[in-house]
Amino acid sequence: MLILDNNTRWNSTFNMMLRFFEMLQAFEALVRSEKQLESITFQEE
């Protein structure tokens, strides 16, 4: 489950980003499999 950012919890943004990167492969697979999401890409900057 994704973690949402929360103003009242210290470190919630960091935890949210960690969870996103843990789930990145699943997100990429979803984007590849759904035609409606073709415009979404994940790129390192």
FIMAR-445702 format. One record per residue: residue in one letter; x, y negated, z negated of N, C-alpha, C, CB in turn. Coordinates in Angstrom, 1 decimal. Glycine has a CB too. Example, Ala and Ser with C-alpha at 12.3 -4.5 7.8 and 13.67 -1.06 7.14 Angstrom:
+------+--------+--------+--------+--------+--------+--------+--------+--------+--------+--------+--------+--------+
| type |    n.x |    n.y |    n.z |   ca.x |   ca.y |   ca.z |    c.x |    c.y |    c.z |   cb.x |   cb.y |   cb.z |
+------+--------+--------+--------+--------+--------+--------+--------+--------+--------+--------+--------+--------+
|    A |   13.2 |    5.7 |   -7.8 |   12.3 |    4.5 |   -7.8 |   13.2 |    3.3 |   -7.8 |   11.3 |    4.5 |   -9.0 |
|    S |   12.8 |    2.2 |   -7.1 |   13.7 |    1.1 |   -7.1 |   12.9 |    0.0 |   -7.9 |   14.1 |    0.6 |   -5.7 |
+------+--------+--------+--------+--------+--------+--------+--------+--------+--------+--------+--------+--------+
REM end
This chain:
+------+--------+--------+--------+--------+--------+--------+--------+--------+--------+--------+--------+--------+
| type |    n.x |    n.y |    n.z |   ca.x |   ca.y |   ca.z |    c.x |    c.y |    c.z |   cb.x |   cb.y |   cb.z |
+------+--------+--------+--------+--------+--------+--------+--------+--------+--------+--------+--------+--------+
|    M |    0.8 |    1.2 |    0.0 |    0.0 |    0.0 |    0.0 |    0.9 |   -1.2 |    0.0 |   -1.0 |    0.0 |   -1.2 |
|    L |    0.5 |   -2.2 |    0.8 |    1.3 |   -3.5 |    0.8 |    1.1 |   -4.2 |   -0.5 |    0.8 |   -4.4 |    2.0 |
|    I |    2.1 |   -5.0 |   -0.8 |    2.1 |   -5.9 |   -2.0 |    1.8 |   -7.3 |   -1.5 |    3.4 |   -5.8 |   -2.9 |
|    L |    0.9 |   -8.0 |   -2.1 |    0.6 |   -9.4 |   -1.8 |    1.4 |  -10.3 |   -2.6 |   -0.9 |   -9.6 |   -1.9 |
|    D |    1.7 |  -11.5 |   -2.0 |    2.4 |  -12.5 |   -2.7 |    1.5 |  -13.1 |   -3.8 |    2.9 |  -13.6 |   -1.8 |
|    N |    2.0 |  -13.5 |   -4.9 |    1.2 |  -13.9 |   -6.0 |    1.9 |  -15.0 |   -6.7 |    0.8 |  -12.8 |   -7.0 |
|    N |    1.4 |  -16.2 |   -6.8 |    2.0 |  -17.4 |   -7.5 |    2.3 |  -17.2 |   -8.9 |    1.2 |  -18.6 |   -7.3 |
|    T |    1.5 |  -16.3 |   -9.6 |    1.7 |  -16.2 |  -11.1 |    2.7 |  -15.1 |  -11.5 |    0.4 |  -15.9 |  -11.7 |
|    R |    3.2 |  -14.4 |  -10.5 |    4.1 |  -13.3 |  -10.8 |    5.5 |  -13.6 |  -10.3 |    3.6 |  -11.9 |  -10.2 |
|    W |    6.5 |  -13.6 |  -11.1 |    7.8 |  -13.9 |  -10.7 |    8.3 |  -12.7 |   -9.9 |    8.8 |  -14.0 |  -12.0 |
|    N |    8.9 |  -13.0 |   -8.8 |    9.5 |  -12.0 |   -7.9 |    8.5 |  -11.3 |   -6.9 |   10.2 |  -10.9 |   -8.7 |
|    S |    7.3 |  -11.8 |   -6.9 |    6.3 |  -11.1 |   -6.0 |    6.6 |  -11.2 |   -4.5 |    4.9 |  -11.7 |   -6.3 |
|    T |    7.2 |  -12.3 |   -4.1 |    7.6 |  -12.5 |   -2.7 |    8.7 |  -11.5 |   -2.4 |    8.1 |  -13.9 |   -2.4 |
|    F |    9.6 |  -11.3 |   -3.2 |   10.7 |  -10.3 |   -3.0 |   10.2 |   -8.9 |   -2.9 |   11.8 |  -10.4 |   -4.1 |
|    N |    9.3 |   -8.6 |   -3.8 |    8.7 |   -7.2 |   -3.8 |    7.8 |   -7.0 |   -2.6 |    7.8 |   -7.0 |   -5.1 |
|    M |    7.1 |   -8.0 |   -2.1 |    6.3 |   -8.0 |   -0.9 |    7.2 |   -7.7 |    0.3 |    5.5 |   -9.3 |   -0.7 |
|    M |    8.4 |   -8.4 |    0.4 |    9.3 |   -8.2 |    1.5 |    9.9 |   -6.8 |    1.5 |   10.3 |   -9.3 |    1.5 |
|    L |   10.3 |   -6.3 |    0.3 |   10.9 |   -5.0 |    0.2 |    9.9 |   -3.9 |    0.7 |   11.2 |   -4.7 |   -1.3 |
|    R |    8.6 |   -4.0 |    0.3 |    7.6 |   -3.1 |    0.7 |    7.4 |   -3.1 |    2.2 |    6.3 |   -3.3 |    0.0 |
|    F |    7.4 |   -4.3 |    2.8 |    7.3 |   -4.5 |    4.2 |    8.4 |   -3.7 |    4.9 |    7.3 |   -6.0 |    4.7 |
|    F |    9.7 |   -3.9 |    4.5 |   10.8 |   -3.2 |    5.1 |   10.7 |   -1.7 |    4.9 |   12.1 |   -3.8 |    4.6 |
|    E |   10.2 |   -1.3 |    3.8 |   10.0 |    0.2 |    3.6 |    9.0 |    0.7 |    4.6 |    9.5 |    0.5 |    2.1 |
|    M |    8.0 |   -0.1 |    5.0 |    7.0 |    0.4 |    5.9 |    7.2 |    0.0 |    7.3 |    5.6 |   -0.1 |    5.4 |
|    L |    8.3 |   -0.6 |    7.7 |    8.5 |   -1.2 |    9.0 |    8.3 |   -0.2 |   10.1 |    9.9 |   -1.8 |    9.1 |
|    Q |    8.8 |    1.1 |    9.9 |    8.7 |    2.1 |   11.0 |    7.2 |    2.4 |   11.2 |    9.4 |    3.3 |   10.6 |
|    A |    6.4 |    2.4 |   10.2 |    5.0 |    2.7 |   10.4 |    4.3 |    1.5 |   11.1 |    4.3 |    2.9 |    9.0 |
|    F |    4.7 |    0.3 |   10.8 |    4.1 |   -0.9 |   11.4 |    4.5 |   -0.8 |   12.9 |    4.6 |   -2.2 |   10.8 |
|    E |    5.7 |   -0.5 |   13.2 |    6.2 |   -0.5 |   14.6 |    5.4 |    0.6 |   15.4 |    7.7 |   -0.2 |   14.7 |
|    A |    5.2 |    1.7 |   14.8 |    4.5 |    2.8 |   15.4 |    3.0 |    2.4 |   15.7 |    4.5 |    4.1 |   14.6 |
|    L |    2.4 |    1.7 |   14.8 |    1.0 |    1.2 |   14.9 |    1.0 |    0.2 |   16.1 |    0.5 |    0.6 |   13.6 |
|    V |    1.9 |   -0.7 |   16.1 |    1.9 |   -1.7 |   17.2 |    2.1 |   -1.1 |   18.6 |    3.0 |   -2.8 |   17.0 |
|    R |    3.0 |    0.0 |   18.6 |    3.2 |    0.6 |   19.9 |    1.9 |    1.4 |   20.4 |    4.4 |    1.6 |   19.8 |
|    S |    1.2 |    1.9 |   19.4 |    0.0 |    2.8 |   19.8 |   -1.3 |    2.0 |   20.0 |   -0.2 |    3.8 |   18.6 |
|    E |   -1.3 |    0.8 |   19.6 |   -2.6 |    0.0 |   19.8 |   -2.4 |   -1.1 |   20.8 |   -3.0 |   -0.7 |   18.4 |
|    K |   -3.1 |   -1.0 |   21.9 |   -3.0 |   -2.0 |   23.0 |   -3.3 |   -3.4 |   22.6 |   -3.9 |   -1.6 |   24.1 |
|    Q |   -4.2 |   -3.6 |   21.6 |   -4.5 |   -5.0 |   21.1 |   -3.4 |   -5.6 |   20.4 |   -5.8 |   -4.9 |   20.2 |
|    L |   -2.4 |   -4.9 |   20.0 |   -1.3 |   -5.4 |   19.2 |    0.0 |   -5.6 |   20.0 |   -1.1 |   -4.5 |   18.0 |
|    E |   -0.1 |   -5.4 |   21.3 |    1.1 |   -5.4 |   22.1 |    1.9 |   -6.7 |   22.0 |    0.8 |   -5.2 |   23.6 |
|    S |    1.2 |   -7.8 |   21.7 |    1.9 |   -9.1 |   21.6 |    2.7 |   -9.3 |   20.3 |    0.9 |  -10.3 |   21.7 |
|    I |    2.5 |   -8.4 |   19.4 |    3.3 |   -8.5 |   18.1 |    4.6 |   -7.7 |   18.3 |    2.4 |   -7.9 |   16.9 |
|    T |    5.7 |   -8.4 |   17.9 |    7.0 |   -7.7 |   17.9 |    7.7 |   -8.0 |   16.6 |    7.8 |   -8.1 |   19.1 |
|    F |    8.6 |   -7.1 |   16.2 |    9.4 |   -7.3 |   15.0 |   10.9 |   -7.4 |   15.5 |    9.2 |   -6.1 |   14.0 |
|    Q |   11.5 |   -8.6 |   15.3 |   12.8 |   -8.8 |   15.8 |   13.7 |   -9.3 |   14.7 |   12.8 |   -9.7 |   17.0 |
|    E |   14.9 |   -8.9 |   14.7 |   15.9 |   -9.4 |   13.7 |   16.4 |  -10.7 |   14.3 |   17.1 |   -8.5 |   13.4 |
|    E |   16.5 |  -11.7 |   13.4 |   17.0 |  -13.0 |   13.9 |   18.4 |  -13.3 |   13.3 |   16.1 |  -14.1 |   13.4 |
+------+--------+--------+--------+--------+--------+--------+--------+--------+--------+--------+--------+--------+
REM end
